[in-house]
């Protein structure tokens, strides 16, 4: 199933402005090959994206902000919310997704519902699931079963809301040990 997922992912192409979730200087490339470098707080980046003629934005997580606050910025700057991630666990303490953790299946389901509420308010029709870094205390079979059950749950819940579920492989340089990797 991993080969099927990887082949699907390789066929997905999305033009979007990437807005990082930290206040560090970030460089991103636009669809026309121009680079934008900026040092701004997160909420100021919507205006910057608009000024550089981006039509859409994506970022890791909207959950630190009220959805109405983000929606107001999207509307004010005539931007589309291209996608955002499902909640991915305790990011500050190294979690990079919880879809592969059998101990966090209820947290995953709760996160799907939270993500749907944000997506609906932000008029976002794509949500990305970060599979995560597997816990070595679980067997490969337990991890695979967990991932499949979580993806089935998320896919079903999102389909009811006309939201597409995406998953992406991540290279193991940026996230060592990431389950679905390139």
C-alpha positions in Angstrom: 0.0 0.0 0.0 3.0 2.3 0.6 3.9 2.1 -3.1 0.4 3.0 -4.2 0.3 6.0 -1.8 3.7 7.2 -3.0 2.7 7.0 -6.7 -0.5 9.0 -5.9 1.4 11.6 -4.0 3.9 12.0 -6.8 1.1 12.9 -9.1 -0.3 15.7 -6.9 0.8 19.2 -7.8 -0.4 22.2 -5.9 0.7 25.8 -6.5 0.6 27.6 -3.2 2.5 30.1 -1.2 4.2 28.4 1.7 4.0 30.5 4.9 6.2 29.0 7.6 5.0 28.7 11.2 8.0 30.3 12.8 9.1 33.9 13.0 12.5 33.1 11.5 13.5 34.4 8.1 12.1 32.2 5.5 12.6 32.0 1.7 9.9 30.5 -0.5 9.6 30.2 -4.2 6.5 31.4 -6.0 4.8 29.7 -9.0 6.7 32.1 -11.3 10.1 31.2 -9.9 10.5 34.3 -7.8 11.8 34.0 -4.2 10.3 35.9 -1.3 12.3 36.4 1.8 10.7 37.9 4.8 10.9 38.2 8.6 7.4 38.8 9.8 5.1 37.5 12.4 2.7 34.8 11.2 -0.3 37.1 10.8 1.6 39.7 8.8 2.5 37.1 6.2 -0.9 37.1 4.6 -0.5 40.7 3.6 3.0 40.0 2.2 1.7 37.0 0.2 -1.0 39.3 -1.3 1.5 42.0 -2.1 3.6 39.4 -4.0 0.6 38.4 -6.0 0.1 35.0 -4.4 -3.5 33.7 -4.7 -3.3 30.9 -2.1 -1.5 30.2 1.2 -0.7 27.0 3.1 1.0 26.5 6.5 1.5 23.7 8.9 -1.2 24.5 11.5 -3.9 27.1 12.0 -4.8 25.9 15.5 -2.9 28.6 17.5 -5.3 31.2 16.1 -9.0 31.5 16.1 -10.5 30.5 12.7 -12.4 33.8 12.4 -9.1 35.7 12.7 -7.5 33.7 9.9 -10.7 33.9 7.7 -10.7 37.7 8.1 -7.1 37.8 6.8 -7.9 35.5 3.9 -10.8 37.7 2.9 -9.0 41.0 3.5 -6.2 39.9 1.2 -8.3 37.9 -1.3 -6.4 34.7 -0.6 -7.4 31.1 -0.7 -6.5 28.6 2.0 -4.9 25.9 -0.1 -4.5 23.4 2.7 -3.3 22.9 6.2 -2.3 19.8 8.3 -4.4 17.8 10.7 -3.2 18.3 14.3 0.1 16.4 14.5 0.6 15.8 18.2 3.0 17.6 20.5 5.2 19.4 17.9 7.2 21.2 20.5 8.4 17.9 21.9 9.2 16.2 18.6 6.0 14.6 17.4 5.6 15.0 13.7 2.3 13.4 13.3 0.3 10.8 15.3 -1.4 8.7 12.6 1.1 5.9 13.2 0.9 5.8 17.0 -1.6 3.2 18.3 -1.7 4.9 21.7 -2.9 8.1 20.1 -5.8 6.9 17.9 -8.4 8.8 19.9 -6.3 12.0 19.8 -6.0 11.5 16.0 -9.8 11.2 15.7 -10.4 14.3 17.8 -7.8 16.1 15.7 -9.7 15.2 12.5 -12.8 16.8 13.9 -11.0 19.9 14.9 -9.3 20.2 11.5 -12.7 19.8 9.7 -14.1 22.7 11.7 -11.2 24.9 10.8 -11.3 23.8 7.1 -15.0 24.6 6.9 -14.5 28.0 8.4 -11.5 28.8 6.2 -13.2 27.3 3.1 -10.2 24.9 2.7 -11.0 21.7 0.8 -7.7 19.9 1.4 -6.2 18.6 4.6 -2.8 17.0 4.9 -2.1 14.1 7.3 1.4 13.9 8.7 1.8 10.2 9.3 4.6 10.7 12.0 7.5 8.9 13.4 6.6 5.4 14.7 7.1 4.4 18.3 9.7 1.6 18.5 7.5 -0.1 21.2 5.0 -1.2 18.6 5.3 -3.9 15.9 5.4 -3.0 12.2 2.0 -4.7 11.9 0.5 -2.7 14.7 1.8 0.5 13.2 0.5 -0.3 9.7 -2.9 -1.3 11.1 -3.0 1.9 13.1 -2.2 4.0 10.0 -4.7 2.3 7.9 -7.5 2.6 10.5 -6.7 6.3 11.0 -6.6 7.1 7.3 -9.9 5.3 6.8 -11.4 7.3 9.6 -10.1 10.6 8.3 -10.9 9.8 4.7 -14.5 9.0 5.6 -15.0 12.0 7.9 -13.5 14.4 5.3 -15.4 12.9 2.4 -18.7 13.8 4.2 -17.6 17.4 4.3 -16.3 17.4 0.7 -12.7 17.8 1.9 -9.8 15.9 0.3 -7.4 14.0 2.5 -3.7 14.3 1.4 -0.7 12.5 2.8 2.8 13.2 1.9 6.2 11.5 2.3 8.8 13.5 4.1 12.5 13.1 3.6 14.4 11.7 6.5 16.9 14.5 6.6 14.2 17.0 7.6 12.4 14.5 9.8 14.5 11.5 10.7 12.5 8.4 11.1 9.4 9.7 9.4 7.3 6.7 8.5 6.2 7.6 5.0 9.5 8.9 3.6 11.2 9.7 0.3 
